[in-house]
Amino acid sequence: MDAAVHHPPHYTSHPSGVECIQVTEHMGFNLGNAVKYIWRADEKGAALQDLEKAAWYIQREIQRRKTRESNGEDTA
């Protein structure tokens, strides 16, 4: 498969050798996306934008959990 789609440099450059998806696929959507943007923030040349995106997803998850809590639902 095409490396630009499946394994671009900013996906595989973490010093741990771990690809971000190996971690985030075990999280919910919002938290996984937040981690993804934090993980790769310095790899694509738009670190501030990526950190703002991460914060957006974290805030969205906080709001989702508050709504569920106020409805008496499980927050996980």
PQR file with spaces between the fields and no chain letter, atoms N, CA, C, O and H, PARSE charges and radii, in Angstrom:
ATOM       1  N    MET     1       0.830   -1.179    0.000 -0.4000 1.5000
ATOM       2  CA   MET     1       0.000    0.000    0.000 -0.0000 2.0000
ATOM       3  C    MET     1       0.884    1.255    0.000  0.5500 1.7000
ATOM       4  O    MET     1       2.077    1.192    0.299 -0.5500 1.4000
ATOM       5  N    ASP     2       0.293    2.353   -0.330 -0.4000 1.5000
ATOM       6  CA   ASP     2       0.992    3.628   -0.418 -0.0000 2.0000
ATOM       7  C    ASP     2       1.419    4.121    0.966  0.5500 1.7000
ATOM       8  O    ASP     2       0.576    4.306    1.844 -0.5500 1.4000
ATOM       9  H    ASP     2      -0.675    2.404   -0.572  0.4000 1.0000
ATOM      10  N    ALA     3       2.721    4.333    1.165 -0.4000 1.5000
ATOM      11  CA   ALA     3       3.247    4.780    2.454 -0.0000 2.0000
ATOM      12  C    ALA     3       2.706    6.149    2.851  0.5500 1.7000
ATOM      13  O    ALA     3       2.552    6.417    4.042 -0.5500 1.4000
ATOM      14  H    ALA     3       3.405    4.182    0.452  0.4000 1.0000
ATOM      15  N    ALA     4       2.413    7.016    1.895 -0.4000 1.5000
ATOM      16  CA   ALA     4       1.875    8.342    2.212 -0.0000 2.0000
ATOM      17  C    ALA     4       0.489    8.248    2.854  0.5500 1.7000
ATOM      18  O    ALA     4       0.071    9.163    3.563 -0.5500 1.4000
ATOM      19  H    ALA     4       2.538    6.798    0.927  0.4000 1.0000
ATOM      20  N    VAL     5      -0.213    7.159    2.611 -0.4000 1.5000
ATOM      21  CA   VAL     5      -1.538    6.961    3.195 -0.0000 2.0000
ATOM      22  C    VAL     5      -1.449    6.160    4.491  0.5500 1.7000
ATOM      23  O    VAL     5      -2.085    6.521    5.482 -0.5500 1.4000
ATOM      24  H    VAL     5       0.127    6.415    2.035  0.4000 1.0000
ATOM      25  N    HIS     6      -0.682    5.098    4.499 -0.4000 1.5000
ATOM      26  CA   HIS     6      -0.674    4.168    5.624 -0.0000 2.0000
ATOM      27  C    HIS     6       0.433    4.401    6.648  0.5500 1.7000
ATOM      28  O    HIS     6       0.254    4.084    7.824 -0.5500 1.4000
ATOM      29  H    HIS     6      -0.165    4.805    3.694  0.4000 1.0000
ATOM      30  N    HIS     7       1.542    4.934    6.239 -0.4000 1.5000
ATOM      31  CA   HIS     7       2.639    5.124    7.192 -0.0000 2.0000
ATOM      32  C    HIS     7       3.448    6.378    6.870  0.5500 1.7000
ATOM      33  O    HIS     7       4.661    6.287    6.676 -0.5500 1.4000
ATOM      34  H    HIS     7       1.687    5.193    5.284  0.4000 1.0000
ATOM      35  N    PRO     8       2.800    7.559    6.808 -0.5600 1.5000
ATOM      36  CA   PRO     8       3.582    8.765    6.541  0.2800 2.0000
ATOM      37  C    PRO     8       4.534    9.052    7.698  0.5500 1.7000
ATOM      38  O    PRO     8       4.313    8.568    8.808 -0.5500 1.4000
ATOM      39  N    PRO     9       5.574    9.820    7.461 -0.5600 1.5000
ATOM      40  CA   PRO     9       6.582   10.059    8.489  0.2800 2.0000
ATOM      41  C    PRO     9       6.023   10.572    9.821  0.5500 1.7000
ATOM      42  O    PRO     9       6.502   10.163   10.879 -0.5500 1.4000
ATOM      43  N    HIS    10       5.027   11.451    9.792 -0.4000 1.5000
ATOM      44  CA   HIS    10       4.518   11.975   11.067 -0.0000 2.0000
ATOM      45  C    HIS    10       3.686   10.933   11.824  0.5500 1.7000
ATOM      46  O    HIS    10       3.315   11.176   12.972 -0.5500 1.4000
ATOM      47  H    HIS    10       4.638   11.783    8.933  0.4000 1.0000
ATOM      48  N    TYR    11       3.387    9.798   11.225 -0.4000 1.5000
ATOM      49  CA   TYR    11       2.724    8.706   11.941 -0.0000 2.0000
ATOM      50  C    TYR    11       3.739    7.828   12.659  0.5500 1.7000
ATOM      51  O    TYR    11       3.433    7.256   13.705 -0.5500 1.4000
ATOM      52  H    TYR    11       3.689    9.600   10.292  0.4000 1.0000
ATOM      53  N    THR    12       4.931    7.718   12.116 -0.4000 1.5000
ATOM      54  CA   THR    12       5.890    6.720   12.610 -0.0000 2.0000
ATOM      55  C    THR    12       7.153    7.309   13.220  0.5500 1.7000
ATOM      56  O    THR    12       8.102    6.571   13.487 -0.5500 1.4000
ATOM      57  H    THR    12       5.180    8.182   11.266  0.4000 1.0000
ATOM      58  N    SER    13       7.192    8.602   13.446 -0.4000 1.5000
ATOM      59  CA   SER    13       8.435    9.234   13.906 -0.0000 2.0000
ATOM      60  C    SER    13       8.573    9.331   15.419  0.5500 1.7000
ATOM      61  O    SER    13       9.586    9.842   15.896 -0.5500 1.4000
ATOM      62  H    SER    13       6.422    9.202   13.229  0.4000 1.0000
ATOM      63  N    HIS    14       7.602    8.866   16.188 -0.4000 1.5000
ATOM      64  CA   HIS    14       7.699    8.960   17.647 -0.0000 2.0000
ATOM      65  C    HIS    14       8.896    8.147   18.137  0.5500 1.7000
ATOM      66  O    HIS    14       9.124    7.035   17.659 -0.5500 1.4000
ATOM      67  H    HIS    14       6.779    8.452   15.800  0.4000 1.0000
ATOM      68  N    PRO    15       9.658    8.684   19.078 -0.5600 1.5000
ATOM      69  CA   PRO    15      10.867    7.992   19.566  0.2800 2.0000
ATOM      70  C    PRO    15      10.599    6.601   20.141  0.5500 1.7000
ATOM      71  O    PRO    15      11.505    5.769   20.183 -0.5500 1.4000
ATOM      72  N    SER    16       9.385    6.341   20.579 -0.4000 1.5000
ATOM      73  CA   SER    16       9.062    5.032   21.154 -0.0000 2.0000
ATOM      74  C    SER    16       9.003    3.941   20.098  0.5500 1.7000
ATOM      75  O    SER    16       9.109    2.754   20.409 -0.5500 1.4000
ATOM      76  H    SER    16       8.649    7.017   20.545  0.4000 1.0000
ATOM      77  N    GLY    17       8.830    4.359   18.829 -0.4000 1.5000
ATOM      78  CA   GLY    17       8.641    3.389   17.772 -0.0000 2.0000
ATOM      79  C    GLY    17       7.202    2.912   17.658  0.5500 1.7000
ATOM      80  O    GLY    17       6.871    2.112   16.783 -0.5500 1.4000
ATOM      81  H    GLY    17       8.745    5.323   18.577  0.4000 1.0000
ATOM      82  N    VAL    18       6.355    3.406   18.541 -0.4000 1.5000
ATOM      83  CA   VAL    18       4.940    3.044   18.543 -0.0000 2.0000
ATOM      84  C    VAL    18       4.191    4.007   17.642  0.5500 1.7000
ATOM      85  O    VAL    18       4.457    5.209   17.643 -0.5500 1.4000
ATOM      86  H    VAL    18       6.624    4.056   19.251  0.4000 1.0000
ATOM      87  N    GLU    19       3.256    3.475   16.874 -0.4000 1.5000
ATOM      88  CA   GLU    19       2.397    4.326   16.067 -0.0000 2.0000
ATOM      89  C    GLU    19       1.219    4.767   16.925  0.5500 1.7000
ATOM      90  O    GLU    19       0.671    3.977   17.693 -0.5500 1.4000
ATOM      91  H    GLU    19       3.040    2.499   16.873  0.4000 1.0000
ATOM      92  N    CYS    20       0.843    5.995   16.795 -0.4000 1.5000
ATOM      93  CA   CYS    20      -0.223    6.576   17.603 -0.0000 2.0000
ATOM      94  C    CYS    20      -1.487    5.721   17.609  0.5500 1.7000
ATOM      95  O    CYS    20      -2.124    5.563   18.651 -0.5500 1.4000
ATOM      96  H    CYS    20       1.288    6.637   16.171  0.4000 1.0000
ATOM      97  N    ILE    21      -1.847    5.179   16.470 -0.4000 1.5000
ATOM      98  CA   ILE    21      -3.082    4.397   16.379 -0.0000 2.0000
ATOM      99  C    ILE    21      -3.057    3.175   17.288  0.5500 1.7000
ATOM     100  O    ILE    21      -4.109    2.706   17.723 -0.5500 1.4000
ATOM     101  H    ILE    21      -1.330    5.308   15.623  0.4000 1.0000
ATOM     102  N    GLN    22      -1.874    2.657   17.576 -0.4000 1.5000
ATOM     103  CA   GLN    22      -1.769    1.498   18.463 -0.0000 2.0000
ATOM     104  C    GLN    22      -2.250    1.841   19.872  0.5500 1.7000
ATOM     105  O    GLN    22      -2.690    0.957   20.607 -0.5500 1.4000
ATOM     106  H    GLN    22      -1.020    3.037   17.222  0.4000 1.0000
ATOM     107  N    VAL    23      -2.170    3.094   20.248 -0.4000 1.5000
ATOM     108  CA   VAL    23      -2.633    3.550   21.555 -0.0000 2.0000
ATOM     109  C    VAL    23      -4.077    4.032   21.470  0.5500 1.7000
ATOM     110  O    VAL    23      -4.917    3.633   22.277 -0.5500 1.4000
ATOM     111  H    VAL    23      -1.813    3.812   19.651  0.4000 1.0000
ATOM     112  N    THR    24      -4.365    4.883   20.499 -0.4000 1.5000
ATOM     113  CA   THR    24      -5.662    5.548   20.456 -0.0000 2.0000
ATOM     114  C    THR    24      -6.823    4.635   20.087  0.5500 1.7000
ATOM     115  O    THR    24      -7.970    4.956   20.397 -0.5500 1.4000
ATOM     116  H    THR    24      -3.683    5.207   19.843  0.4000 1.0000
ATOM     117  N    GLU    25      -6.562    3.514   19.437 -0.4000 1.5000
ATOM     118  CA   GLU    25      -7.669    2.633   19.078 -0.0000 2.0000
ATOM     119  C    GLU    25      -8.314    1.996   20.302  0.5500 1.7000
ATOM     120  O    GLU    25      -9.362    1.360   20.189 -0.5500 1.4000
ATOM     121  H    GLU    25      -5.631    3.254   19.185  0.4000 1.0000
ATOM     122  N    HIS    26      -7.698    2.161   21.476 -0.4000 1.5000
ATOM     123  CA   HIS    26      -8.244    1.626   22.721 -0.0000 2.0000
ATOM     124  C    HIS    26      -8.990    2.692   23.514  0.5500 1.7000
ATOM     125  O    HIS    26      -9.395    2.453   24.652 -0.5500 1.4000
ATOM     126  H    HIS    26      -6.847    2.678   21.568  0.4000 1.0000
ATOM     127  N    MET    27      -9.171    3.863   22.918 -0.4000 1.5000
ATOM     128  CA   MET    27      -9.848    4.979   23.588 -0.0000 2.0000
ATOM     129  C    MET    27     -11.129    5.301   22.833  0.5500 1.7000
ATOM     130  O    MET    27     -11.360    4.806   21.730 -0.5500 1.4000
ATOM     131  H    MET    27      -8.842    4.058   21.994  0.4000 1.0000
ATOM     132  N    GLY    28     -11.942    6.127   23.438 -0.4000 1.5000
ATOM     133  CA   GLY    28     -13.105    6.643   22.728 -0.0000 2.0000
ATOM     134  C    GLY    28     -12.662    7.641   21.669  0.5500 1.7000
ATOM     135  O    GLY    28     -11.496    8.031   21.618 -0.5500 1.4000
ATOM     136  H    GLY    28     -11.754    6.530   24.333  0.4000 1.0000
ATOM     137  N    PHE    29     -13.595    8.048   20.834 -0.4000 1.5000
ATOM     138  CA   PHE    29     -13.284    8.922   19.703 -0.0000 2.0000
ATOM     139  C    PHE    29     -12.649   10.243   20.125  0.5500 1.7000
ATOM     140  O    PHE    29     -11.586   10.605   19.619 -0.5500 1.4000
ATOM     141  H    PHE    29     -14.543    7.732   20.876  0.4000 1.0000
ATOM     142  N    ASN    30     -13.284   10.966   21.041 -0.4000 1.5000
ATOM     143  CA   ASN    30     -12.777   12.281   21.421 -0.0000 2.0000
ATOM     144  C    ASN    30     -11.402   12.207   22.074  0.5500 1.7000
ATOM     145  O    ASN    30     -10.500   12.959   21.704 -0.5500 1.4000
ATOM     146  H    ASN    30     -14.147   10.672   21.452  0.4000 1.0000
ATOM     147  N    LEU    31     -11.235   11.318   23.031 -0.4000 1.5000
ATOM     148  CA   LEU    31      -9.939   11.203   23.706 -0.0000 2.0000
ATOM     149  C    LEU    31      -8.861   10.689   22.763  0.5500 1.7000
ATOM     150  O    LEU    31      -7.718   11.143   22.815 -0.5500 1.4000
ATOM     151  H    LEU    31     -11.967   10.707   23.331  0.4000 1.0000
ATOM     152  N    GLY    32      -9.219    9.750   21.909 -0.4000 1.5000
ATOM     153  CA   GLY    32      -8.257    9.245   20.935 -0.0000 2.0000
ATOM     154  C    GLY    32      -7.782   10.339   19.996  0.5500 1.7000
ATOM     155  O    GLY    32      -6.592   10.419   19.692 -0.5500 1.4000
ATOM     156  H    GLY    32     -10.147    9.381   21.866  0.4000 1.0000
ATOM     157  N    ASN    33      -8.698   11.184   19.530 -0.4000 1.5000
ATOM     158  CA   ASN    33      -8.304   12.279   18.654 -0.0000 2.0000
ATOM     159  C    ASN    33      -7.444   13.300   19.381  0.5500 1.7000
ATOM     160  O    ASN    33      -6.487   13.824   18.812 -0.5500 1.4000
ATOM     161  H    ASN    33      -9.665   11.119   19.777  0.4000 1.0000
ATOM     162  N    ALA    34      -7.780   13.590   20.642 -0.4000 1.5000
ATOM     163  CA   ALA    34      -6.970   14.531   21.418 -0.0000 2.0000
ATOM     164  C    ALA    34      -5.535   14.015   21.543  0.5500 1.7000
ATOM     165  O    ALA    34      -4.581   14.765   21.336 -0.5500 1.4000
ATOM     166  H    ALA    34      -8.558   13.165   21.105  0.4000 1.0000
ATOM     167  N    VAL    35      -5.388   12.742   21.881 -0.4000 1.5000
ATOM     168  CA   VAL    35      -4.053   12.150   22.001 -0.0000 2.0000
ATOM     169  C    VAL    35      -3.330   12.197   20.660  0.5500 1.7000
ATOM     170  O    VAL    35      -2.136   12.490   20.607 -0.5500 1.4000
ATOM     171  H    VAL    35      -6.163   12.133   22.049  0.4000 1.0000
ATOM     172  N    LYS    36      -4.043   11.913   19.591 -0.4000 1.5000
ATOM     173  CA   LYS    36      -3.442   11.934   18.252 -0.0000 2.0000
ATOM     174  C    LYS    36      -2.855   13.314   17.941  0.5500 1.7000
ATOM     175  O    LYS    36      -1.722   13.421   17.471 -0.5500 1.4000
ATOM     176  H    LYS    36      -5.013   11.676   19.634  0.4000 1.0000
ATOM     177  N    TYR    37      -3.624   14.356   18.204 -0.4000 1.5000
ATOM     178  CA   TYR    37      -3.136   15.701   17.898 -0.0000 2.0000
ATOM     179  C    TYR    37      -1.962   16.098   18.799  0.5500 1.7000
ATOM     180  O    TYR    37      -1.039   16.775   18.345 -0.5500 1.4000
ATOM     181  H    TYR    37      -4.544   14.270   18.586  0.4000 1.0000
ATOM     182  N    ILE    38      -1.989   15.690   20.051 -0.4000 1.5000
ATOM     183  CA   ILE    38      -0.865   15.966   20.953 -0.0000 2.0000
ATOM     184  C    ILE    38       0.369   15.180   20.509  0.5500 1.7000
ATOM     185  O    ILE    38       1.469   15.728   20.444 -0.5500 1.4000
ATOM     186  H    ILE    38      -2.738   15.141   20.420  0.4000 1.0000
ATOM     187  N    TRP    39       0.183   13.913   20.208 -0.4000 1.5000
ATOM     188  CA   TRP    39       1.262   12.998   19.823 -0.0000 2.0000
ATOM     189  C    TRP    39       2.048   13.531   18.631  0.5500 1.7000
ATOM     190  O    TRP    39       3.276   13.459   18.600 -0.5500 1.4000
ATOM     191  H    TRP    39      -0.712   13.468   20.260  0.4000 1.0000
ATOM     192  N    ARG    40       1.326   14.067   17.655 -0.4000 1.5000
ATOM     193  CA   ARG    40       1.975   14.468   16.404 -0.0000 2.0000
ATOM     194  C    ARG    40       2.113   15.975   16.244  0.5500 1.7000
ATOM     195  O    ARG    40       2.427   16.453   15.154 -0.5500 1.4000
ATOM     196  H    ARG    40       0.328   14.126   17.680  0.4000 1.0000
ATOM     197  N    ALA    41       1.884   16.730   17.312 -0.4000 1.5000
ATOM     198  CA   ALA    41       1.867   18.192   17.214 -0.0000 2.0000
ATOM     199  C    ALA    41       3.158   18.783   16.646  0.5500 1.7000
ATOM     200  O    ALA    41       3.098   19.758   15.896 -0.5500 1.4000
ATOM     201  H    ALA    41       1.629   16.342   18.198  0.4000 1.0000
ATOM     202  N    ASP    42       4.275   18.243   16.968 -0.4000 1.5000
ATOM     203  CA   ASP    42       5.543   18.808   16.501 -0.0000 2.0000
ATOM     204  C    ASP    42       6.056   18.165   15.213  0.5500 1.7000
ATOM     205  O    ASP    42       7.159   18.475   14.762 -0.5500 1.4000
ATOM     206  H    ASP    42       4.323   17.451   17.576  0.4000 1.0000
ATOM     207  N    GLU    43       5.272   17.284   14.629 -0.4000 1.5000
ATOM     208  CA   GLU    43       5.732   16.553   13.456 -0.0000 2.0000
ATOM     209  C    GLU    43       5.257   17.137   12.126  0.5500 1.7000
ATOM     210  O    GLU    43       5.807   16.800   11.078 -0.5500 1.4000
ATOM     211  H    GLU    43       4.377   17.032   14.995  0.4000 1.0000
ATOM     212  N    LYS    44       4.250   18.002   12.152 -0.4000 1.5000
ATOM     213  CA   LYS    44       3.668   18.479   10.909 -0.0000 2.0000
ATOM     214  C    LYS    44       3.856   19.975   10.678  0.5500 1.7000
ATOM     215  O    LYS    44       3.413   20.501    9.657 -0.5500 1.4000
ATOM     216  H    LYS    44       3.803   18.275   13.004  0.4000 1.0000
ATOM     217  N    GLY    45       4.506   20.666   11.612 -0.4000 1.5000
ATOM     218  CA   GLY    45       4.775   22.085   11.433 -0.0000 2.0000
ATOM     219  C    GLY    45       3.636   23.007   11.814  0.5500 1.7000
ATOM     220  O    GLY    45       3.691   24.200   11.515 -0.5500 1.4000
ATOM     221  H    GLY    45       4.865   20.238   12.442  0.4000 1.0000
ATOM     222  N    ALA    46       2.613   22.497   12.460 -0.4000 1.5000
ATOM     223  CA   ALA    46       1.484   23.328   12.890 -0.0000 2.0000
ATOM     224  C    ALA    46       1.129   22.977   14.330  0.5500 1.7000
ATOM     225  O    ALA    46      -0.021   22.663   14.636 -0.5500 1.4000
ATOM     226  H    ALA    46       2.569   21.527   12.703  0.4000 1.0000
ATOM     227  N    ALA    47       2.126   23.032   15.211 -0.4000 1.5000
ATOM     228  CA   ALA    47       1.957   22.560   16.584 -0.0000 2.0000
ATOM     229  C    ALA    47       0.837   23.287   17.318  0.5500 1.7000
ATOM     230  O    ALA    47       0.018   22.639   17.970 -0.5500 1.4000
ATOM     231  H    ALA    47       3.060   23.287   14.962  0.4000 1.0000
ATOM     232  N    LEU    48       0.778   24.594   17.232 -0.4000 1.5000
ATOM     233  CA   LEU    48      -0.265   25.325   17.954 -0.0000 2.0000
ATOM     234  C    LEU    48      -1.661   24.937   17.468  0.5500 1.7000
ATOM     235  O    LEU    48      -2.576   24.761   18.272 -0.5500 1.4000
ATOM     236  H    LEU    48       1.443   25.120   16.703  0.4000 1.0000
ATOM     237  N    GLN    49      -1.816   24.808   16.177 -0.4000 1.5000
ATOM     238  CA   GLN    49      -3.112   24.402   15.632 -0.0000 2.0000
ATOM     239  C    GLN    49      -3.484   23.000   16.117  0.5500 1.7000
ATOM     240  O    GLN    49      -4.633   22.758   16.486 -0.5500 1.4000
ATOM     241  H    GLN    49      -1.073   24.951   15.524  0.4000 1.0000
ATOM     242  N    ASP    50      -2.532   22.091   16.118 -0.4000 1.5000
ATOM     243  CA   ASP    50      -2.812   20.731   16.571 -0.0000 2.0000
ATOM     244  C    ASP    50      -3.148   20.707   18.061  0.5500 1.7000
ATOM     245  O    ASP    50      -4.025   19.949   18.476 -0.5500 1.4000
ATOM     246  H    ASP    50      -1.599   22.288   15.819  0.4000 1.0000
ATOM     247  N    LEU    51      -2.475   21.515   18.868 -0.4000 1.5000
ATOM     248  CA   LEU    51      -2.791   21.571   20.297 -0.0000 2.0000
ATOM     249  C    LEU    51      -4.166   22.178   20.533  0.5500 1.7000
ATOM     250  O    LEU    51      -4.876   21.761   21.448 -0.5500 1.4000
ATOM     251  H    LEU    51      -1.762   22.131   18.531  0.4000 1.0000
ATOM     252  N    GLU    52      -4.549   23.151   19.724 -0.4000 1.5000
ATOM     253  CA   GLU    52      -5.898   23.710   19.817 -0.0000 2.0000
ATOM     254  C    GLU    52      -6.943   22.669   19.434  0.5500 1.7000
ATOM     255  O    GLU    52      -8.010   22.606   20.046 -0.5500 1.4000
ATOM     256  H    GLU    52      -3.972   23.490   18.980  0.4000 1.0000
ATOM     257  N    LYS    53      -6.647   21.859   18.437 -0.4000 1.5000
ATOM     258  CA   LYS    53      -7.559   20.781   18.053 -0.0000 2.0000
ATOM     259  C    LYS    53      -7.691   19.777   19.198  0.5500 1.7000
ATOM     260  O    LYS    53      -8.792   19.315   19.499 -0.5500 1.4000
ATOM     261  H    LYS    53      -5.780   21.909   17.941  0.4000 1.0000
ATOM     262  N    ALA    54      -6.575   19.444   19.830 -0.4000 1.5000
ATOM     263  CA   ALA    54      -6.611   18.514   20.961 -0.0000 2.0000
ATOM     264  C    ALA    54      -7.476   19.079   22.082  0.5500 1.7000
ATOM     265  O    ALA    54      -8.292   18.363   22.662 -0.5500 1.4000
ATOM     266  H    ALA    54      -5.681   19.819   19.586  0.4000 1.0000
ATOM     267  N    ALA    55      -7.301   20.349   22.381 -0.4000 1.5000
ATOM     268  CA   ALA    55      -8.098   20.989   23.430 -0.0000 2.0000
ATOM     269  C    ALA    55      -9.580   20.969   23.074  0.5500 1.7000
ATOM     270  O    ALA    55     -10.426   20.790   23.951 -0.5500 1.4000
ATOM     271  H    ALA    55      -6.638   20.931   21.909  0.4000 1.0000
ATOM     272  N    TRP    56      -9.899   21.150   21.798 -0.4000 1.5000
ATOM     273  CA   TRP    56     -11.289   21.122   21.347 -0.0000 2.0000
ATOM     274  C    TRP    56     -11.905   19.752   21.615  0.5500 1.7000
ATOM     275  O    TRP    56     -13.027   19.656   22.114 -0.5500 1.4000
ATOM     276  H    TRP    56      -9.211   21.295   21.086  0.4000 1.0000
ATOM     277  N    TYR    57     -11.171   18.697   21.282 -0.4000 1.5000
ATOM     278  CA   TYR    57     -11.683   17.347   21.516 -0.0000 2.0000
ATOM     279  C    TYR    57     -11.812   17.041   23.009  0.5500 1.7000
ATOM     280  O    TYR    57     -12.759   16.373   23.423 -0.5500 1.4000
ATOM     281  H    TYR    57     -10.260   18.775   20.876  0.4000 1.0000
ATOM     282  N    ILE    58     -10.875   17.520   23.811 -0.4000 1.5000
ATOM     283  CA   ILE    58     -10.966   17.305   25.258 -0.0000 2.0000
ATOM     284  C    ILE    58     -12.189   18.027   25.815  0.5500 1.7000
ATOM     285  O    ILE    58     -12.930   17.465   26.622 -0.5500 1.4000
ATOM     286  H    ILE    58     -10.106   18.063   23.475  0.4000 1.0000
ATOM     287  N    GLN    59     -12.401   19.273   25.387 -0.4000 1.5000
ATOM     288  CA   GLN    59     -13.570   20.023   25.850 -0.0000 2.0000
ATOM     289  C    GLN    59     -14.863   19.333   25.417  0.5500 1.7000
ATOM     290  O    GLN    59     -15.834   19.296   26.172 -0.5500 1.4000
ATOM     291  H    GLN    59     -11.800   19.730   24.731  0.4000 1.0000
ATOM     292  N    ARG    60     -14.871   18.801   24.229 -0.4000 1.5000
ATOM     293  CA   ARG    60     -16.049   18.081   23.732 -0.0000 2.0000
ATOM     294  C    ARG    60     -16.319   16.844   24.591  0.5500 1.7000
ATOM     295  O    ARG    60     -17.474   16.544   24.895 -0.5500 1.4000
ATOM     296  H    ARG    60     -14.082   18.831   23.616  0.4000 1.0000
ATOM     297  N    GLU    61     -15.271   16.129   24.981 -0.4000 1.5000
ATOM     298  CA   GLU    61     -15.432   14.951   25.829 -0.0000 2.0000
ATOM     299  C    GLU    61     -15.919   15.338   27.225  0.5500 1.7000
ATOM     300  O    GLU    61     -16.764   14.653   27.802 -0.5500 1.4000
ATOM     301  H    GLU    61     -14.333   16.372   24.734  0.4000 1.0000
ATOM     302  N    ILE    62     -15.387   16.434   27.766 -0.4000 1.5000
ATOM     303  CA   ILE    62     -15.844   16.920   29.074 -0.0000 2.0000
ATOM     304  C    ILE    62     -17.336   17.221   29.017  0.5500 1.7000
ATOM     305  O    ILE    62     -18.089   16.814   29.901 -0.5500 1.4000
ATOM     306  H    ILE    62     -14.701   16.991   27.297  0.4000 1.0000
ATOM     307  N    GLN    63     -17.761   17.931   27.980 -0.4000 1.5000
ATOM     308  CA   GLN    63     -19.174   18.266   27.852 -0.0000 2.0000
ATOM     309  C    GLN    63     -20.037   17.021   27.680  0.5500 1.7000
ATOM     310  O    GLN    63     -21.128   16.935   28.244 -0.5500 1.4000
ATOM     311  H    GLN    63     -17.149   18.261   27.262  0.4000 1.0000
ATOM     312  N    ARG    64     -19.555   16.070   26.908 -0.4000 1.5000
ATOM     313  CA   ARG    64     -20.294   14.818   26.712 -0.0000 2.0000
ATOM     314  C    ARG    64     -20.500   14.101   28.047  0.5500 1.7000
ATOM     315  O    ARG    64     -21.589   13.602   28.332 -0.5500 1.4000
ATOM     316  H    ARG    64     -18.669   16.140   26.449  0.4000 1.0000
ATOM     317  N    ARG    65     -19.451   14.056   28.853 -0.4000 1.5000
ATOM     318  CA   ARG    65     -19.541   13.362   30.142 -0.0000 2.0000
ATOM     319  C    ARG    65     -20.430   14.122   31.123  0.5500 1.7000
ATOM     320  O    ARG    65     -21.181   13.506   31.879 -0.5500 1.4000
ATOM     321  H    ARG    65     -18.567   14.461   28.621  0.4000 1.0000
ATOM     322  N    LYS    66     -20.352   15.441   31.119 -0.4000 1.5000
ATOM     323  CA   LYS    66     -21.231   16.233   31.995 -0.0000 2.0000
ATOM     324  C    LYS    66     -22.690   16.003   31.631  0.5500 1.7000
ATOM     325  O    LYS    66     -23.538   15.868   32.513 -0.5500 1.4000
ATOM     326  H    LYS    66     -19.742   15.941   30.505  0.4000 1.0000
ATOM     327  N    THR    67     -22.987   15.959   30.347 -0.4000 1.5000
ATOM     328  CA   THR    67     -24.355   15.729   29.891 -0.0000 2.0000
ATOM     329  C    THR    67     -24.841   14.355   30.328  0.5500 1.7000
ATOM     330  O    THR    67     -25.960   14.206   30.819 -0.5500 1.4000
ATOM     331  H    THR    67     -22.298   16.070   29.630  0.4000 1.0000
ATOM     332  N    ARG    68     -24.001   13.367   30.146 -0.4000 1.5000
ATOM     333  CA   ARG    68     -24.376   12.004   30.550 -0.0000 2.0000
ATOM     334  C    ARG    68     -24.579   11.920   32.054  0.5500 1.7000
ATOM     335  O    ARG    68     -25.507   11.269   32.534 -0.5500 1.4000
ATOM     336  H    ARG    68     -23.092   13.488   29.747  0.4000 1.0000
ATOM     337  N    GLU    69     -23.694   12.590   32.795 -0.4000 1.5000
ATOM     338  CA   GLU    69     -23.804   12.586   34.263 -0.0000 2.0000
ATOM     339  C    GLU    69     -25.108   13.251   34.708  0.5500 1.7000
ATOM     340  O    GLU    69     -25.794   12.746   35.596 -0.5500 1.4000
ATOM     341  H    GLU    69     -22.940   13.119   32.405  0.4000 1.0000
ATOM     342  N    SER    70     -25.441   14.368   34.097 -0.4000 1.5000
ATOM     343  CA   SER    70     -26.671   15.082   34.475 -0.0000 2.0000
ATOM     344  C    SER    70     -27.914   14.288   34.088  0.5500 1.7000
ATOM     345  O    SER    70     -28.986   14.497   34.657 -0.5500 1.4000
ATOM     346  H    SER    70     -24.884   14.778   33.375  0.4000 1.0000
ATOM     347  N    ASN    71     -27.779   13.385   33.133 -0.4000 1.5000
ATOM     348  CA   ASN    71     -28.890   12.511   32.736 -0.0000 2.0000
ATOM     349  C    ASN    71     -28.906   11.207   33.532  0.5500 1.7000
ATOM     350  O    ASN    71     -29.748   10.339   33.300 -0.5500 1.4000
ATOM     351  H    ASN    71     -26.909   13.215   32.671  0.4000 1.0000
ATOM     352  N    GLY    72     -27.960   11.076   34.482 -0.4000 1.5000
ATOM     353  CA   GLY    72     -27.907    9.869   35.304 -0.0000 2.0000
ATOM     354  C    GLY    72     -27.314    8.677   34.597  0.5500 1.7000
ATOM     355  O    GLY    72     -27.515    7.536   35.012 -0.5500 1.4000
ATOM     356  H    GLY    72     -27.276   11.781   34.670  0.4000 1.0000
ATOM     357  N    GLU    73     -26.581    8.935   33.529 -0.4000 1.5000
ATOM     358  CA   GLU    73     -25.974    7.839   32.771 -0.0000 2.0000
ATOM     359  C    GLU    73     -24.538    7.616   33.234  0.5500 1.7000
ATOM     360  O    GLU    73     -23.941    8.470   33.891 -0.5500 1.4000
ATOM     361  H    GLU    73     -26.418    9.862   33.191  0.4000 1.0000
ATOM     362  N    ASP    74     -23.994    6.452   32.879 -0.4000 1.5000
ATOM     363  CA   ASP    74     -22.596    6.149   33.139 -0.0000 2.0000
ATOM     364  C    ASP    74     -21.749    7.121   32.310  0.5500 1.7000
ATOM     365  O    ASP    74     -22.068    7.360   31.145 -0.5500 1.4000
ATOM     366  H    ASP    74     -24.479    5.758   32.346  0.4000 1.0000
ATOM     367  N    THR    75     -20.684    7.683   32.879 -0.4000 1.5000
ATOM     368  CA   THR    75     -19.884    8.698   32.179 -0.0000 2.0000
ATOM     369  C    THR    75     -18.733    8.115   31.406  0.5500 1.7000
ATOM     370  O    THR    75     -18.020    8.870   30.746 -0.5500 1.4000
ATOM     371  H    THR    75     -20.425    7.489   33.825  0.4000 1.0000
ATOM     372  N    ALA    76     -18.510    6.845   31.442 -0.4000 1.5000
ATOM     373  CA   ALA    76     -17.387    6.260   30.707 -0.0000 2.0000
ATOM     374  C    ALA    76     -17.680    6.158   29.238  0.5500 1.7000
ATOM     375  O    ALA    76     -16.840    5.687   28.472 -0.5500 1.4000
ATOM     376  H    ALA    76     -19.090    6.231   31.978  0.4000 1.0000
